[in-house]
């Protein structure tokens, strides 16, 4: 990996020196979160056989800096009530999923899992529908003014 040359000036005394600094890599928490997201998606699909669990996809994982806790964001198909039930099912299975993660992932400590419902997809679809309605309204107004 190439080094980057950086000039550093000491404040007040005018002394300047050059330092070679390694480029910054991805933070470890991001890499661990991505790994957990992949593994959890597979585990939820293959290992959780609860009929109350709907179609669930893991949309993201945020890991704390000390790697002791992970917020797992899941999106589901269906009503908000069904999504809440799915999150409750997953929260109930968090210990089991954590144990399975421990068998698959090489980490000293597996983070405690906290499942949250991700409503960003629903919110994006709602905003897209609003924008489409506004554009149609503009086109309708333009057509009326031209006639």
C-alpha positions in Angstrom: 0.0 0.0 0.0 1.5 3.4 -1.0 2.4 5.9 1.6 1.1 9.5 1.4 3.4 12.4 2.2 1.9 15.0 4.5 3.6 18.3 5.5 3.0 19.1 9.2 3.7 22.6 10.7 4.1 23.1 14.4 1.9 26.0 15.5 3.8 29.2 16.6 7.4 28.2 16.1 7.4 27.9 12.3 9.1 24.5 12.3 7.9 22.3 9.5 8.6 18.6 8.8 7.3 16.0 6.4 5.7 12.8 7.6 4.7 9.7 5.7 1.3 8.5 6.7 -0.6 5.3 5.7 -3.9 6.0 3.9 -6.9 5.4 6.1 -8.6 2.0 5.8 -12.2 1.1 6.4 -13.1 1.2 10.1 -13.3 -2.2 11.7 -16.8 -1.6 12.9 -18.0 -1.2 9.3 -16.3 -4.4 8.2 -17.8 -6.3 11.1 -21.2 -4.9 10.5 -21.1 -5.9 6.8 -20.0 -9.5 7.8 -22.8 -9.7 10.4 -25.3 -8.5 7.9 -24.4 -11.2 5.4 -24.3 -14.0 8.0 -27.6 -12.9 9.7 -29.4 -12.8 6.4 -28.4 -16.4 5.7 -29.2 -17.5 9.3 -32.6 -15.9 9.5 -33.6 -17.4 6.1 -32.2 -20.9 6.9 -32.5 -21.4 10.7 -35.6 -19.5 11.9 -38.8 -21.5 11.2 -41.3 -19.4 13.1 -44.6 -19.0 11.1 -45.1 -15.5 12.5 -41.9 -14.4 10.8 -42.8 -12.8 7.4 -40.5 -12.1 4.5 -37.6 -10.4 6.3 -34.4 -8.9 4.8 -31.5 -7.5 6.7 -31.0 -4.0 5.4 -28.2 -2.9 7.6 -26.2 -3.5 10.8 -24.6 -0.8 13.0 -22.0 -2.1 15.4 -20.9 -0.1 18.5 -17.2 1.0 18.6 -16.4 -1.6 21.3 -18.1 -4.3 19.2 -20.4 -5.3 22.1 -23.7 -4.3 20.6 -25.2 -4.4 17.1 -28.4 -2.8 15.9 -29.8 -5.0 13.1 -32.2 -3.1 10.8 -34.7 -5.4 9.1 -37.3 -4.6 6.5 -40.4 -6.7 5.9 -43.2 -7.1 3.5 -46.7 -6.5 4.8 -48.4 -4.2 7.2 -46.6 -2.3 10.0 -48.2 -4.6 12.6 -46.7 -7.7 10.8 -43.4 -5.9 10.8 -43.6 -5.3 14.5 -44.4 -9.0 15.1 -41.4 -10.1 12.9 -39.1 -7.8 14.9 -40.4 -9.3 18.2 -39.8 -12.8 16.8 -36.3 -11.9 15.8 -35.6 -10.3 19.2 -36.8 -13.4 20.9 -34.4 -15.5 18.8 -31.5 -13.0 19.3 -29.6 -15.3 21.7 -29.9 -18.3 19.3 -28.8 -16.2 16.4 -25.9 -14.9 18.4 -24.8 -18.4 19.3 -24.9 -19.4 15.6 -23.0 -16.3 14.7 -20.3 -17.4 17.2 -19.9 -20.6 15.3 -19.6 -18.9 11.9 -17.7 -15.7 12.6 -14.2 -15.5 14.0 -14.6 -12.7 16.6 -13.5 -12.9 20.2 -16.9 -11.5 21.4 -20.1 -11.7 19.4 -22.1 -8.5 19.8 -25.5 -8.5 21.5 -28.2 -8.2 18.8 -30.9 -5.5 18.9 -33.4 -5.8 16.1 -35.1 -2.6 14.7 -37.7 -2.2 12.0 -36.3 -0.3 9.0 -39.0 1.8 7.4 -36.8 3.6 5.0 -38.0 1.6 2.0 -41.6 2.4 2.8 -40.7 6.0 3.3 -38.9 6.2 0.0 -41.8 4.7 -1.8 -44.2 7.2 -0.2 -41.9 10.1 -1.1 -41.6 8.8 -4.7 -45.4 8.6 -5.0 -45.7 12.2 -3.7 -43.1 13.4 -6.3 -44.9 11.5 -9.1 -48.2 13.1 -8.0 -46.7 16.6 -8.0 -45.2 16.1 -11.5 -48.5 14.8 -12.8 -50.2 17.9 -11.3 -47.6 20.2 -13.0 -48.2 18.5 -16.4 -52.0 18.8 -15.9 -51.6 22.5 -15.1 -49.4 23.1 -18.2 -51.9 21.3 -20.4 -54.8 23.4 -19.1 -52.9 26.7 -19.6 -52.0 25.8 -23.2 -55.7 25.2 -24.1 
